[in-house]
Amino acid sequence: MDDVASAEKRLSILRHNIEQRRDDLVELTRQLIRIPTLNPPGECYRDICEFLAARLKARGFTVRLLRATGTPGDSDRYPRWNVIARREGSASGPCVHFNSHTDVVETGRGWSVDPFEGLVRDGKVYGRGACDMKGGLAASIIAAEAYIAAFPDHPGTIEISGTADEETGGYGGVAWLAEQGYFSPERVQHVIIPEPLNKERICRGHRGVWWAEITTHGRIAHGSMPFLGDCAVRHMGAVMMEMEERLFPALAERRTEMPVVPDGARQSTMNINSLHGGQAEPEPDFTGFPSACVPDSARMVIDRRYLVEENYDDVRAEIVELLERVRRERADFDYDLSELWHVNPSLTEPDAPVVGAVAQGIRRVLGCEPVHVLSPGTYDQKHIDRIGRLKDCIAYGPGILDLAHQPDEYVGISDMQDSALVMALAIDDLLHARQKRQKQE
Ligand SMILES: [Zn+2]
């Protein structure tokens, strides 16, 4: 059989195997949604890991349950459990790894369906995490199972992981596993993270993040004689004025060449997460009056998202310069600046093997050119890139990005099937890449 005919044959076998598993795919997604892995605080991690372990063990995977002891949020009440399932083929070869986070965010208000029932209606599965990202996890499992059923003697290794805490930074999940060596390039060569980025899109990375806290200082005095004190809130007001007049316009001017979606995120952005000055907020049931005091401190938390074209030192220096400008212009102005969190931008090269394999899968399954994108926010790729030093990593999965974290979140069943087929083709391509190269030489 020539190569083209054999490629067509393999596609039709995989398509058939995935179509056959439609009910299984739907049921698996529902079962995952019914385990309410809310984070924070980190509920039911052990349950979902045991569920995944039992399923994959029955399909010939070797499974490991790993607790990220001592990571942020880990406690005996809320242990940070992770699962890694590994299936080695009949010959040596690369390892293709699918990583999904198992946690979901709070439900919030506005649901018209039970967020943890896994209702199926009009070709969609509803529930918290349906889109972000239990649908993607289910699709990757079906992709791997359909692939193994079709080609049990494949070379190389297939891994599937379900990891904790992505929604709160990934420190008890992928970051910890990467520190333990589970994402080292000697062990794993290609990673697909089935986050909901829309099935025709390949997400090659994300912008950088810098969170910081700015505190302005003052001096307490009686509120009837503010001239005897020094108002920290007015000092913060001067900082905010500087931000409005100079910083925000400057950020809006900075556009990236990278295809960040949505378009509003193709520029540098900064959010003011919180602002507090003076007396603490009273308890909701407190009925008394506030006291008359000049606030002696004010605090602001900022969330700066930066572009691959910018760098961390400049991002930080820009804020320091702003604060120093205010200091020069304002009597008695004093501040502290402390960093809360920093993540470098992550960007996988457009010609990386995993990008090529998934792109080819999208062309063959969906008949369209894949759209390359970058995510406005970060996800676990940062840890695989920075701690694991593994560069061949993308996010690719079913689900509509905009539905993540929303009420009545859902994932389309045909989207899951299509992306599962793309993933199965990518497995096939990546596991045989070495053999194909040798054949060409
Ligand atoms: Zn997610």
Residues whose N, C-alpha, C, O or C-beta is under 5 A from the ligand:
A	BS01	ZN	D132 M133 E195
